[in-house]
């Protein structure tokens, strides 16, 4: 296969890998296929529909390594679902009666793109596969090689998505300052809300990272600087059964004994209960173009705080969200190594015409490969029976009961 022109795009929410992944792809092409032209569509599928793109010129190739030092995405993201024509018409991205998939596919054909690299979650990558299938039906071959991006780490069957390790580390650092507020008032309740719509991996990993930090600190209990007050006292995930009354009794005892309670909450925990409560009141629950509940409009952290505050006798409540702090960070050393291994393989697959999403395949011995698009899905649940999570929760003193599987 002859590859002459390659396109890159990043889509969905941010993760601490996008800038570095773009840089890594540019570096690898420059190293092994310097004659291949590279363009970048701006703001993901938004730019593909509008034809907004930039050429990766000699300067960008020379300085691509600089991108590893930054978070965010230099080429921009957006939330665009190509099968939601109504939303795209309302946003002025396509005209009434147009098929957005057809518009995007024809743009790729007009631009002479041989390979499309998509850096995003399951929706981003499976949409790219739909584009390739459409073009194939119309006698135009497009190789699509995706990279798995989501801080939730919930892409099936990918073992570890790019940026998730960094996001967990950043959430733990965020918590170090937030939990420092626990002595600002007697009987203080702090809720640290972590991103994670369907999957609690990020919250669990952030809690593990935070408690590892606690292990490195010195304490002076006689003056009030105690590990017990700085510790996490509860973790709530979508995959865990929610026993508010039972947990309230346990946390009330902690509040009575030491005067504060700290909770790590996955934003997806309790969402079915919150939605049911709102709809029972006749309130409309807002959803995004993908049909997901807009979590910022139902505010899970505030809801949990309201459930517990009176039950545990809190005099002051603080709810803090680490999501935007975490997801826009630059990649840490662990993620940089993962990004390099994946971008290197992505370019190799592209040059030989092999489509798929690059990742360690959990259903194939964790082998790093291009996983075929039909096997890619989102909403992978976090396994709360894992030994490390059991150890974490035992240290906190909280019983873990798995919730019944939820349909997404």
Protein Blocks (a to p, Z undefined) as FASTA:
>chain_A
ZZfbdcdddedjdddfllmmmmmmmmmmmmmmmmbccdddehijmlmmnopacdddfklm
mmmmmmmmpgcjfkopadddfklmmlmmmnopacehiafklmmmmmmmmnopabdcdddd
fklmmmmmmmmmmmmmnopacddddddddfklpacfbfbaghklmmmmmmmmmmmmmmmm
mmmpghiadddddehfkbcklmmmmmmmmmmmmmmpccdfknopafklmmcfbdcdfkbc
cdfklmmmmmmmmmmmnopacddddfkgoklmmmmmmmmnopacdddfkopacfklnomm
lmmmmmmmmmnopabdcdddfklmmmmpccdfklmmmmmmmmmmmmmmmmnopacddddd
fknoopacdddfklgcehiacdfkbmklmmmmmmnopacdddddddZZ
